[in-house]
Amino acid sequence: MFIEWETPLTEEEREIRTTIHRFAEEVMRPIGQRLDKLADPSDVVAPDSELWEVFRRHEELGIADIATSPDLTPAQQARIRCIVGEEQGWGDPGLAISLGVNGFPRMAAMMTGRQELIDRFSGEDQIGCWCATEPDHGSDFIMDGERIAEWETPPNVIARKDGDEFVINGQKSAWVSNGTIATATSLFCAIDMGDGIVGTGSFLVPLDVDGVTKGKPLDKIGQRALNQGEIFFDNVRIPESYMLMPPQIMSMGMEVVLATANSGMGSTFSGLARAALELAVDYAKERVQGGVAIIEHQSVKSRLFDMFRKVEAATALSRRAVMWNMTQTPRMDLAVASKTLATQTAFDVSSAALQIFGGNGLTREYPIEKILRDARASMIEDGCNEVLSIVAAGKL
């Protein structure tokens, strides 16, 4: 089932939705399920892995560029971004996130308008990632990044100014999405201008250069199709021109990034919540107990409607957040509300759906247990829901 828009989709939007849904149904979901079953996460990114077929098909369809066409108004771009996010989340949220962060460096380069960066970080064969979280610092980057120079535990990655270059040293944590396969990153880290740490900043950094090494792919319970792993920097030199945001504007820039990222998470996981609801409804129509399909039982009907109500609410808020943040001054509070509601809804609805499946839901034979595991991860990634809520409350 599709969650329809208040204003009908145009013919072009319907065609896009059909194309993305087919990609999600025929490529993302089956491949995501098979990658999920691989015991060793290194096999997910092996040269012969089906993961690369997902990347190839995604590139062939031009999905990454659909919502950024200069021929579209911001409102049209927002609607298409919602369609893409929801359908890819419906297919497989881990793969959706991998495909999303893949475009971060290219998007950042395009936003600068600097030809040097566009040429260096916009190659078709490039795989991108976003390096923010560190072994000793996760949520405090969001809550307290402006006081990084005063942190009792020093930051794990520091970029030190050296002439017309920056020298990067340190380690980003195992939670970097696409971490072990990326060839470029949008790096958020501490900045030392020569006299000590003065704040945080961001850079575009190639990862196929001397001094960059990767850890092993992370083994985790959910979103197993999403590669994550450590990145190490050992005297990695980049030109000063690769800096995106200096400390003076990093706080404002971080808000825009979080607003964009959290809005995207809202779309992705409202799509996953819809997938869980659909599976529960279909199963309830097929499973017979007491001589009738269980959907005829009052308790099951009540629970399914409660799930439907939650999915509708999360989808509506996620669309509002994307529309606002792409057509007006971005609001982090609205984006965080969307992310936290959609991820919590995905978890609650998938858990309720598994209950509808009964004992069958606990087996690997049925897809609902995977959806539950994937949804659980979402309430921590991109900033845990509790911390994001505290930060967003300060913007009210």
C-alpha positions as CSV (number, residue, x, y, z in Angstrom):
1,M,0.0,0.0,0.0
2,F,1.2,3.6,-0.7
3,I,0.6,6.4,1.7
4,E,-1.0,8.9,-0.7
5,W,-0.2,12.6,-0.7
6,E,-2.8,15.3,0.3
7,T,-2.3,16.7,-3.2
8,P,-2.2,14.0,-5.9
9,L,1.1,13.1,-7.5
10,T,1.8,14.3,-10.9
11,E,2.2,11.8,-13.8
12,E,6.0,12.3,-13.6
13,E,6.0,11.7,-9.8
14,R,4.0,8.6,-10.2
15,E,6.4,7.3,-12.8
16,I,9.3,8.0,-10.4
17,R,7.6,6.2,-7.6
18,T,6.9,3.2,-9.8
19,T,10.5,3.1,-10.8
20,I,11.9,3.4,-7.3
21,H,9.4,1.0,-5.9
22,R,10.4,-1.6,-8.5
23,F,14.0,-1.1,-7.7
24,A,13.3,-1.5,-4.0
25,E,11.1,-4.6,-4.5
26,E,13.2,-6.4,-7.1
27,V,16.7,-5.4,-6.1
28,M,17.0,-3.8,-2.7
29,R,14.8,-6.1,-0.6
30,P,15.9,-9.5,-1.9
31,I,19.6,-8.6,-2.0
32,G,19.3,-7.0,1.4
33,Q,17.8,-10.2,2.8
34,R,20.5,-12.3,1.4
35,L,23.3,-10.0,2.6
36,D,21.7,-10.0,6.0
37,K,22.2,-13.8,6.2
38,L,25.9,-13.6,5.6
39,A,27.7,-14.6,8.8
40,D,30.9,-12.6,8.1
41,P,30.3,-8.9,7.4
42,S,33.4,-8.9,5.3
43,D,31.5,-11.0,2.8
44,V,29.0,-8.2,2.4
45,V,31.7,-6.0,0.7
46,A,33.6,-8.8,-1.0
47,P,34.4,-8.2,-4.7
48,D,31.8,-10.7,-5.8
49,S,29.1,-9.4,-3.4
50,E,25.6,-8.6,-4.6
51,L,26.1,-5.2,-2.8
52,W,27.8,-3.9,-5.9
53,E,24.8,-4.9,-8.1
54,V,22.7,-2.6,-5.9
55,F,25.2,0.3,-6.4
56,R,25.4,-0.4,-10.1
57,R,21.6,-0.5,-10.6
58,H,21.1,2.6,-8.5
59,E,23.6,4.5,-10.6
60,E,22.1,3.3,-13.9
61,L,18.7,4.6,-12.8
62,G,20.1,7.9,-11.9
63,I,18.3,7.9,-8.6
64,A,20.8,10.0,-6.8
65,D,20.2,12.9,-9.2
66,I,16.4,12.7,-9.6
67,A,15.6,15.0,-6.7
68,T,18.3,17.5,-7.5
69,S,17.4,18.4,-11.1
70,P,17.8,22.1,-11.6
71,D,14.6,22.0,-13.7
72,L,12.6,21.3,-10.5
73,T,11.4,23.8,-8.0
74,P,12.5,23.3,-4.3
75,A,9.0,22.0,-3.5
76,Q,9.1,19.5,-6.4
77,Q,12.5,18.4,-5.3
78,A,11.2,17.9,-1.8
79,R,8.3,15.7,-2.9
80,I,10.6,13.5,-5.0
81,R,13.1,13.2,-2.2
82,C,10.3,11.9,0.0
83,I,9.2,9.4,-2.6
84,V,12.8,8.1,-3.0
85,G,13.5,8.0,0.7
86,E,10.2,6.2,1.6
87,E,10.5,3.6,-1.2
88,Q,14.1,2.8,-0.5
89,G,13.5,2.5,3.2
90,W,10.6,0.2,2.3
91,G,13.0,-1.9,0.4
92,D,16.0,-2.1,2.8
93,P,16.9,0.7,5.2
94,G,20.6,-0.4,5.5
95,L,21.1,-0.3,1.8
96,A,19.1,3.0,1.6
97,I,21.5,4.6,4.1
98,S,24.5,3.2,2.3
99,L,23.3,4.7,-1.0
100,G,22.4,8.0,0.7
101,V,25.8,8.6,2.4
102,N,27.5,7.5,-0.8
103,G,26.5,10.9,-2.3
104,F,27.6,13.1,0.7
105,P,31.0,14.1,-0.7
106,R,29.7,14.8,-4.2
107,M,26.8,16.8,-2.8
108,A,29.1,18.8,-0.6
109,A,31.4,19.5,-3.5
110,M,28.6,20.7,-5.7
111,M,27.3,23.0,-3.0
112,T,30.6,24.8,-2.8
113,G,30.5,25.6,-6.5
114,R,34.3,25.2,-6.5
115,Q,35.4,23.4,-9.7
116,E,38.5,21.9,-8.0
117,L,36.3,20.0,-5.5
118,I,33.6,19.1,-8.0
119,D,36.2,17.5,-10.3
120,R,37.9,15.7,-7.4
121,F,34.9,14.4,-5.5
122,S,32.2,13.8,-8.2
123,G,33.5,10.7,-10.0
124,E,31.0,8.0,-10.9
125,D,33.2,5.3,-9.3
126,Q,33.5,7.1,-6.0
127,I,32.0,5.8,-2.8
128,G,31.3,8.3,-0.2
129,C,30.9,8.4,3.6
130,W,30.4,10.8,6.4
131,C,33.0,10.7,9.2
132,A,31.7,12.3,12.4
133,T,31.4,9.8,15.2
134,E,34.6,8.9,17.2
135,P,35.6,6.1,19.6
136,D,35.4,8.5,22.6
137,H,32.9,11.0,21.2
138,G,29.5,10.5,19.7
139,S,26.6,12.5,20.9
140,D,28.8,15.2,22.5
141,F,29.7,16.3,19.0
142,I,26.1,17.3,18.6
143,M,25.5,18.6,22.2
144,D,28.8,20.2,23.0
145,G,30.9,20.6,19.8
146,E,31.4,24.3,20.3
147,R,33.4,23.7,23.5
148,I,35.6,20.9,22.0
149,A,38.7,22.7,23.2
150,E,37.5,22.3,26.8
151,W,36.7,18.6,26.6
152,E,38.2,16.6,29.4
153,T,38.7,13.7,26.9
154,P,40.5,15.1,23.8
155,P,39.0,14.5,20.4
156,N,40.1,11.4,18.5
157,V,40.7,13.2,15.2
158,I,42.5,16.5,14.8
159,A,43.2,18.4,11.6
160,R,46.3,20.7,12.2
161,K,47.1,23.7,10.0
162,D,50.5,23.4,8.3
163,G,51.2,26.2,5.8
164,D,48.6,25.9,3.0
165,E,47.7,22.4,4.1
166,F,46.0,20.5,6.9
167,V,47.5,17.4,8.4
168,I,44.9,14.9,9.8
169,N,45.6,12.4,12.5
170,G,43.4,10.1,14.5
171,Q,40.6,7.5,14.3
172,K,37.0,7.7,13.5
173,S,34.8,5.0,15.1
174,A,33.4,1.7,13.7
175,W,30.0,3.3,13.1
176,V,31.0,5.2,10.0
177,S,28.6,4.1,7.3
178,N,30.4,2.9,4.2
179,G,33.5,3.3,6.3
180,T,35.6,0.3,5.0
181,I,34.6,0.8,1.3
182,A,34.5,4.5,0.9
183,T,37.0,6.3,-1.3
184,A,36.1,9.8,-0.1
185,T,34.5,11.4,3.0
186,S,32.9,14.5,4.4
187,L,35.0,14.7,7.6
188,F,33.9,16.5,10.7
189,C,36.7,16.9,13.3
190,A,38.6,19.1,15.7
191,I,40.7,22.0,14.2
192,D,44.1,23.1,15.4
193,M,45.3,26.3,13.6
194,G,48.8,25.9,15.1
195,D,48.2,27.0,18.6
196,G,45.9,24.4,19.9
197,I,42.3,23.3,19.2
198,V,40.0,26.2,18.4
199,G,36.8,24.4,17.5
200,T,35.4,21.9,14.9
201,G,35.3,22.1,11.2
202,S,34.6,20.0,8.1
203,F,36.6,18.9,5.1
204,L,36.4,16.8,2.0
205,V,39.0,14.1,2.2
206,P,40.0,11.5,-0.3
207,L,40.4,8.1,1.3
208,D,42.5,6.5,-1.5
209,V,45.7,8.4,-0.4
210,D,48.7,7.5,1.7
211,G,48.1,7.5,5.5
212,V,44.5,6.3,5.4
213,T,43.7,2.8,6.6
214,K,40.4,1.0,7.4
215,G,39.3,-1.4,10.1
216,K,37.2,-4.5,9.7
217,P,33.5,-4.3,8.8
218,L,31.4,-4.1,11.9
219,D,29.4,-7.1,12.9
220,K,26.0,-6.0,14.3
221,I,22.4,-7.2,14.8
222,G,20.6,-5.0,12.4
223,Q,21.2,-3.2,9.0
224,R,23.8,-5.9,8.2
225,A,23.7,-4.9,4.5
226,L,25.0,-1.5,5.6
227,N,28.8,-1.5,5.7
228,Q,30.3,0.3,8.7
229,G,33.8,0.4,10.0
230,E,36.7,2.4,11.4
231,I,38.9,4.9,9.5
232,F,42.4,5.8,10.6
233,F,44.3,8.9,9.6
234,D,48.1,9.0,9.9
235,N,49.6,12.3,8.8
236,V,47.1,12.6,5.9
237,R,47.8,15.9,4.1
238,I,45.1,17.8,2.2
239,P,45.0,21.3,0.7
240,E,43.5,24.1,2.7
241,S,41.0,24.5,-0.1
242,Y,39.4,21.1,0.8
243,M,37.9,22.8,3.9
244,L,34.2,23.1,3.7
245,M,33.3,24.8,7.0
246,P,35.8,26.6,9.3
247,P,35.1,26.7,13.1
248,Q,33.5,30.2,12.8
249,I,30.5,28.8,10.9
250,M,30.6,25.1,11.9
251,S,27.8,25.4,14.5
252,M,25.4,26.8,11.9
253,G,26.6,24.4,9.3
254,M,26.1,21.4,11.7
255,E,22.5,22.5,12.2
256,V,21.9,22.4,8.5
257,V,23.5,19.0,8.1
258,L,21.6,17.6,11.0
259,A,18.3,19.0,9.6
260,T,19.0,17.4,6.2
261,A,20.2,14.1,7.6
262,N,17.4,13.7,10.1
263,S,14.7,14.6,7.6
264,G,16.1,11.9,5.4
265,M,16.0,9.4,8.2
266,G,12.3,10.3,8.8
267,S,11.5,9.4,5.2
268,T,13.5,6.2,5.2
269,F,12.0,4.8,8.4
270,S,8.5,5.8,7.8
271,G,9.0,3.7,4.6
272,L,10.2,0.8,6.8
273,A,7.3,1.2,9.1
274,R,5.0,0.9,6.2
275,A,6.7,-2.3,5.1
276,A,6.1,-3.8,8.5
277,L,2.5,-2.8,8.4
278,E,2.0,-4.4,5.0
279,L,3.5,-7.6,6.0
280,A,1.3,-7.8,9.1
281,V,-1.9,-7.1,7.2
282,D,-1.0,-9.6,4.5
283,Y,-0.2,-12.3,7.0
284,A,-3.4,-11.6,9.0
285,K,-5.4,-12.2,5.9
286,E,-3.7,-15.5,5.2
287,R,-3.3,-17.0,8.7
288,V,-6.3,-19.0,9.8
289,Q,-7.1,-19.6,13.5
290,G,-10.5,-20.4,15.0
291,G,-11.8,-21.2,11.5
292,V,-11.3,-17.7,10.1
293,A,-8.4,-15.5,9.0
294,I,-7.0,-13.8,12.1
295,I,-7.8,-10.4,10.6
296,E,-11.4,-11.2,11.4
297,H,-10.6,-11.4,15.1
298,Q,-11.4,-8.1,17.0
299,S,-8.0,-7.9,18.8
300,V,-6.0,-8.3,15.6
301,K,-8.1,-5.7,13.8
302,S,-7.6,-3.2,16.7
303,R,-3.8,-3.8,16.7
304,L,-3.5,-3.4,12.9
305,F,-5.4,-0.2,13.0
306,D,-3.2,1.2,15.7
307,M,-0.2,0.3,13.5
308,F,-1.8,2.0,10.5
309,R,-2.5,5.2,12.6
310,K,1.2,5.4,13.7
311,V,2.5,4.9,10.1
312,E,0.2,7.6,8.8
313,A,1.4,10.1,11.4
314,A,5.1,9.4,11.0
315,T,4.8,9.6,7.2
316,A,2.9,12.9,7.4
317,L,5.5,14.5,9.7
318,S,8.4,13.2,7.7
319,R,7.0,14.8,4.5
320,R,6.4,18.1,6.3
321,A,10.0,18.1,7.6
322,V,11.5,17.5,4.2
323,M,9.2,20.1,2.5
324,W,10.0,22.7,5.1
325,N,13.7,22.2,5.1
326,M,14.0,22.2,1.3
327,T,11.8,25.3,0.8
328,Q,12.5,27.5,3.8
329,T,15.2,28.1,6.4
330,P,16.0,24.6,7.7
331,R,14.6,23.7,11.2
332,M,16.6,21.2,13.1
333,D,13.7,20.8,15.7
334,L,11.3,19.7,13.0
335,A,13.8,17.4,11.4
336,V,14.6,15.7,14.8
337,A,10.9,15.4,15.5
338,S,10.5,13.6,12.2
339,K,13.5,11.3,12.8
340,T,12.6,10.4,16.3
341,L,9.0,9.7,15.5
342,A,9.6,7.7,12.4
343,T,12.3,5.5,13.9
344,Q,10.3,4.9,17.1
345,T,7.3,4.1,14.9
346,A,9.3,1.7,12.7
347,F,10.4,-0.1,15.9
348,D,7.0,-0.1,17.5
349,V,5.1,-1.2,14.4
350,S,7.6,-3.9,13.5
351,S,7.4,-5.3,17.0
352,A,3.6,-5.2,16.8
353,A,3.8,-6.9,13.4
354,L,6.0,-9.6,14.7
355,Q,3.4,-10.2,17.4
356,I,0.8,-10.7,14.7
357,F,3.0,-13.3,13.1
358,G,3.3,-15.1,16.5
359,G,5.9,-17.8,16.6
360,N,6.5,-17.6,12.9
361,G,7.7,-14.1,13.3
362,L,10.7,-15.3,15.4
363,T,12.0,-17.4,12.5
364,R,14.3,-16.4,9.7
365,E,11.8,-17.9,7.3
366,Y,9.7,-14.7,7.6
367,P,11.1,-11.2,6.9
368,I,9.6,-9.4,9.9
369,E,12.4,-10.3,12.4
370,K,14.9,-8.6,10.1
371,I,12.8,-5.5,9.9
372,L,12.6,-5.4,13.7
373,R,16.4,-5.6,13.9
374,D,16.9,-3.0,11.3
375,A,14.4,-0.6,13.0
376,R,16.1,-1.0,16.4
377,A,19.4,0.4,15.0
378,S,17.7,3.5,13.7
379,M,17.0,4.9,17.2
380,I,20.7,5.2,17.8
381,E,22.3,6.0,14.4
382,D,22.6,9.6,13.2
383,G,22.4,10.7,16.8
384,C,20.5,8.7,19.4
385,N,16.9,9.8,19.8
386,E,17.3,10.9,23.4
387,V,20.2,13.3,22.8
388,L,18.7,14.6,19.5
389,S,15.5,15.4,21.4
390,I,17.4,17.4,24.1
391,V,19.3,19.4,21.5
392,A,16.1,20.0,19.4
393,A,14.2,21.1,22.5
394,G,16.8,23.9,22.9
395,K,15.6,25.3,19.6
396,L,11.9,25.6,20.5
